[in-house]
Amino acid sequence: MIEDNVKKLFSQIPARNPFGEQITLVAAVKTQTPEAINAAISAGVKTIGDNHVQEFRDKYDLICGSPARHFIGHLQTNKIKYLLGKCDLYESVDRLALAEELSQKSLQRGVNSHILLQVNAGNEETKGGFSFEEIEDAYEKVSHMPALTIDGLMAMLPFSDDEKLLRALATHMREIYDKMRTYAPQFKYLSMGMSGDWRLCVDCGSNMIRVGTSIFGPRVYPSPSQNS
Ligand SMILES: *Cc1c(COP(=O)(O)O)cnc(C)c1O
């Protein structure tokens, strides 16, 4: 089932986006068991993305095949220590205080941390990230922080059926990404697109997609009592 889903997904993802860039698939593994994640990896998934530090820690040693590990969820500064040196890309750096703390902790630990700056493309109150207006200034500030490499941008698009709106936001994301690349030549990734909208996002210039449901099926969240 998971193997079939991964194979199907790989057959649907084009080799390159319209900008000629290869597309990286990140399996969004929140709530998934190590068995399910390992099934995805044996079917060809090379990168996994976690939302929760506790899950990242619990499963860390149970994952086979040495995939790249990304963090894609809201990160509290007091939990950075559990990810340091183990997370290959922090995709969800959504505020300056987090960048500052990640920089300091990385410096102390003697590691360099790769990050993406998260953009709240729909300006939604429920989502973190820098607005279109803030992102360039945020880059300027974070680029001076030691022990960090800013590899690009991560976008959270609104959940919406309005394809025109999503296309407009995704296109604008790519425009900002390209503009920033003129002074941030190290940029490699524009992470944008999930199960419902990755095709549209790739069309508009995303080169990294984060897919959960299309690989693992609908998520089953544990009840709060089991979660403690
Ligand atoms: C869960 C999650 C995804 C994947 O969502 P699906 O709709 O299941 O593909 C992508 N990005 C982030 C940040 C997520 O939390």
The ligand as a Tripos MOL2 file, in Angstrom:
@<TRIPOS>MOLECULE
LIG
   15    15     1     0     0
SMALL
NO_CHARGES

@<TRIPOS>ATOM
      1 C1          1.6060   17.5260    7.4940 C.3       1 LIG1
      2 C2          2.4100   18.4820    6.7260 C.ar      1 LIG1
      3 C3          2.6060   18.3290    5.3500 C.ar      1 LIG1
      4 C4          1.9680   17.2070    4.5400 C.3       1 LIG1
      5 O1          0.5950   17.3530    4.4850 O.3       1 LIG1
      6 P1         -0.3080   16.3480    3.5990 P.3       1 LIG1
      7 O2         -1.4890   17.1480    3.2630 O.co2     1 LIG1
      8 O3         -0.6080   15.1790    4.4660 O.co2     1 LIG1
      9 O4          0.4990   15.9640    2.4150 O.co2     1 LIG1
     10 C5          3.4150   19.2460    4.7080 C.ar      1 LIG1
     11 N1          3.9970   20.2700    5.3560 N.ar      1 LIG1
     12 C6          3.8320   20.4520    6.6760 C.ar      1 LIG1
     13 C7          4.4960   21.5990    7.3450 C.3       1 LIG1
     14 C8          3.0280   19.5740    7.3950 C.ar      1 LIG1
     15 O5          2.8490   19.7740    8.6970 O.3       1 LIG1
@<TRIPOS>BOND
     1     1     2 1
     2     2     3 ar
     3     2    14 ar
     4     3     4 1
     5     3    10 ar
     6     4     5 1
     7     5     6 1
     8     6     7 2
     9     6     8 1
    10     6     9 1
    11    10    11 ar
    12    11    12 ar
    13    12    13 1
    14    12    14 ar
    15    14    15 1
@<TRIPOS>SUBSTRUCTURE
     1 LIG1         1 GROUP 0 **** ****
